[in-house]
Amino acid sequence: MRDDRHAPTAAACPDFAAETGATTGALIVVLDRQGRIVAFNPACERLTGYHFAEVQGQPFWRVFLTDDELAHARWRATAGRRTIVRRPAVL
Protein backbone atom coordinates (compact mmCIF):
# COMPACT_ATOMS: atom_id res chain seq x y z
CA MET A 1 0.00 0.00 0.00
CA ARG A 2 1.32 3.42 -0.95
CA ASP A 3 1.85 6.04 1.75
CA ASP A 4 1.38 9.56 0.34
CA ARG A 5 1.39 11.36 3.68
CA HIS A 6 4.86 12.75 3.05
CA ALA A 7 4.59 13.27 -0.72
CA PRO A 8 5.19 16.88 -1.77
CA THR A 9 2.16 18.83 -2.87
CA ALA A 10 1.86 21.65 -5.39
CA ALA A 11 1.28 24.03 -2.48
CA ALA A 12 4.53 22.91 -0.87
CA CYS A 13 6.50 23.30 -4.12
CA PRO A 14 4.96 26.30 -5.90
CA ASP A 15 7.99 26.86 -8.16
CA PHE A 16 8.00 23.23 -9.28
CA ALA A 17 4.22 23.25 -9.87
CA ALA A 18 4.36 26.51 -11.83
CA GLU A 19 7.31 25.37 -13.94
CA THR A 20 5.73 21.99 -14.65
CA GLY A 21 2.45 23.59 -15.68
CA ALA A 22 4.21 26.11 -17.90
CA THR A 23 6.42 23.60 -19.73
CA THR A 24 4.30 20.47 -20.08
CA GLY A 25 2.48 19.68 -23.28
CA ALA A 26 -0.52 18.54 -21.25
CA LEU A 27 -3.54 20.79 -20.93
CA ILE A 28 -3.88 22.11 -17.39
CA VAL A 29 -6.89 24.11 -16.28
CA VAL A 30 -7.34 24.78 -12.58
CA LEU A 31 -10.80 25.67 -11.28
CA ASP A 32 -11.97 27.06 -7.97
CA ARG A 33 -14.88 25.49 -6.09
CA GLN A 34 -17.39 27.47 -8.13
CA GLY A 35 -15.93 26.21 -11.41
CA ARG A 36 -14.17 29.47 -12.30
CA ILE A 37 -10.85 29.29 -14.13
CA VAL A 38 -7.94 30.29 -11.88
CA ALA A 39 -5.03 28.87 -13.91
CA PHE A 40 -4.58 28.04 -17.57
CA ASN A 41 -1.24 26.83 -18.90
CA PRO A 42 0.42 27.76 -22.22
CA ALA A 43 -0.61 24.44 -23.81
CA CYS A 44 -4.25 25.45 -23.21
CA GLU A 45 -3.59 28.84 -24.75
CA ARG A 46 -2.09 27.25 -27.87
CA LEU A 47 -4.88 24.70 -28.30
CA THR A 48 -7.87 26.95 -27.55
CA GLY A 49 -6.58 30.27 -28.86
CA TYR A 50 -7.59 31.99 -25.61
CA HIS A 51 -5.08 33.88 -23.50
CA PHE A 52 -5.32 33.28 -19.76
CA ALA A 53 -6.38 36.90 -19.20
CA GLU A 54 -9.44 36.26 -21.40
CA VAL A 55 -10.68 33.27 -19.41
CA GLN A 56 -9.48 34.10 -15.90
CA GLY A 57 -12.40 34.10 -13.47
CA GLN A 58 -14.87 32.81 -16.08
CA PRO A 59 -16.94 29.71 -15.35
CA PHE A 60 -15.42 26.77 -17.21
CA TRP A 61 -18.73 25.85 -18.88
CA ARG A 62 -19.25 29.33 -20.33
CA VAL A 63 -15.90 29.20 -22.06
CA PHE A 64 -15.77 25.59 -23.21
CA LEU A 65 -19.33 24.29 -23.63
CA THR A 66 -21.82 25.17 -26.34
CA ASP A 67 -25.38 26.00 -25.29
CA ASP A 68 -26.49 22.52 -26.37
CA GLU A 69 -23.71 20.84 -24.38
CA LEU A 70 -24.55 22.92 -21.33
CA ALA A 71 -28.25 22.06 -21.60
CA HIS A 72 -27.37 18.36 -21.93
CA ALA A 73 -25.03 18.53 -18.93
CA ARG A 74 -27.75 20.17 -16.85
CA TRP A 75 -30.24 17.53 -17.97
CA ARG A 76 -27.78 14.73 -17.10
CA ALA A 77 -27.09 16.27 -13.70
CA THR A 78 -30.79 16.27 -12.83
CA ALA A 79 -31.92 13.12 -14.68
CA GLY A 80 -33.43 10.56 -12.38
CA ARG A 81 -34.09 13.02 -9.62
CA ARG A 82 -37.68 13.23 -8.65
CA THR A 83 -39.26 15.88 -6.56
CA ILE A 84 -41.17 14.29 -3.74
CA VAL A 85 -44.01 16.40 -2.49
CA ARG A 86 -45.22 15.42 0.92
CA ARG A 87 -48.62 16.60 1.77
CA PRO A 88 -49.77 16.79 5.35
CA ALA A 89 -52.10 14.00 6.36
CA VAL A 90 -55.73 14.96 6.44
CA LEU A 91 -57.49 13.77 9.57
Protein Blocks (a to p, Z undefined) as FASTA:
>chain_A
ZZfklgccfklmmmlmmmmmmmpmbdcddddfkopafbdcfklmmmnopafklmgopafk
lmmpcfklmmmmmmmmmgoiacdddddddZZ
